[in-house]
Amino acid sequence: MKKFTIDSLIVHGICPGCKELTPLVSIIDNIYKCTNCGNELEQYVNGVIKYLPMNNKKTRKIILSKDK
């Protein structure tokens, strides 16, 4: 039997979808899900931490395939 572990991180940030300060749960590295509206967000760090919406399904597939 193969072990299955889930590592998640909960951070607080402003979701661009609902414009609220809300807990964001990490799905995989740099990908978070808003607990308020359900938007999937990509963490962008450039001196400031920002969360950008992931609207492009092609980008989402690339990021998820890196995890496998």
One Martini backbone bead per residue (centre of mass of N, CA, C, O) as a GRO file, in nm:
protein
   68
    1MET     BB    1   0.097   0.036   0.023
    2LYS     BB    2   0.052   0.369  -0.037
    3LYS     BB    3   0.136   0.664   0.071
    4PHE     BB    4  -0.074   0.943   0.194
    5THR     BB    5  -0.013   1.292   0.169
    6ILE     BB    6  -0.101   1.613   0.319
    7ASP     BB    7   0.007   1.940   0.230
    8SER     BB    8  -0.084   2.237   0.398
    9LEU     BB    9  -0.163   2.592   0.369
   10ILE     BB   10  -0.253   2.874   0.572
   11VAL     BB   11  -0.357   3.192   0.459
   12HIS     BB   12  -0.372   3.544   0.446
   13GLY     BB   13  -0.581   3.721   0.201
   14ILE     BB   14  -0.659   3.894  -0.092
   15CYS     BB   15  -0.919   3.844  -0.295
   16PRO     BB   16  -0.997   3.928  -0.628
   17GLY     BB   17  -1.292   3.819  -0.637
   18CYS     BB   18  -1.415   3.922  -0.334
   19LYS     BB   19  -1.239   4.143  -0.178
   20GLU     BB   20  -1.126   3.969   0.070
   21LEU     BB   21  -1.024   3.881   0.380
   22THR     BB   22  -0.887   3.548   0.361
   23PRO     BB   23  -0.855   3.226   0.366
   24LEU     BB   24  -0.584   3.037   0.220
   25VAL     BB   25  -0.546   2.731   0.044
   26SER     BB   26  -0.320   2.505  -0.033
   27ILE     BB   27  -0.260   2.283  -0.297
   28ILE     BB   28   0.004   2.385  -0.421
   29ASP     BB   29   0.259   2.537  -0.522
   30ASN     BB   30   0.135   2.865  -0.545
   31ILE     BB   31  -0.158   2.737  -0.490
   32TYR     BB   32  -0.482   2.875  -0.422
   33LYS     BB   33  -0.784   2.874  -0.214
   34CYS     BB   34  -1.073   3.023  -0.161
   35THR     BB   35  -1.301   3.008   0.117
   36ASN     BB   36  -1.527   3.205   0.005
   37CYS     BB   37  -1.540   3.162  -0.343
   38GLY     BB   38  -1.319   2.940  -0.485
   39ASN     BB   39  -1.081   3.059  -0.600
   40GLU     BB   40  -0.802   3.029  -0.800
   41LEU     BB   41  -0.461   3.097  -0.697
   42GLU     BB   42  -0.164   3.280  -0.761
   43GLN     BB   43   0.141   3.328  -0.631
   44TYR     BB   44   0.298   3.657  -0.611
   45VAL     BB   45   0.648   3.753  -0.589
   46ASN     BB   46   0.749   4.122  -0.565
   47GLY     BB   47   0.797   4.237  -0.257
   48VAL     BB   48   0.500   4.134  -0.285
   49ILE     BB   49   0.210   3.968  -0.197
   50LYS     BB   50   0.016   3.806  -0.450
   51TYR     BB   51  -0.313   3.721  -0.588
   52LEU     BB   52  -0.387   3.541  -0.881
   53PRO     BB   53  -0.589   3.451  -1.112
   54MET     BB   54  -0.689   3.127  -1.264
   55ASN     BB   55  -0.815   3.127  -1.592
   56ASN     BB   56  -0.609   2.935  -1.724
   57LYS     BB   57  -0.624   2.603  -1.803
   58LYS     BB   58  -0.341   2.553  -1.918
   59THR     BB   59  -0.182   2.646  -1.670
   60ARG     BB   60  -0.309   2.444  -1.472
   61LYS     BB   61  -0.206   2.185  -1.614
   62ILE     BB   62   0.095   2.242  -1.588
   63ILE     BB   63   0.108   2.263  -1.279
   64LEU     BB   64  -0.021   1.981  -1.215
   65SER     BB   65   0.193   1.809  -1.383
   66LYS     BB   66   0.443   1.878  -1.200
   67ASP     BB   67   0.339   1.714  -0.941
   68LYS     BB   68   0.363   1.405  -1.068
   0.00000   0.00000   0.00000
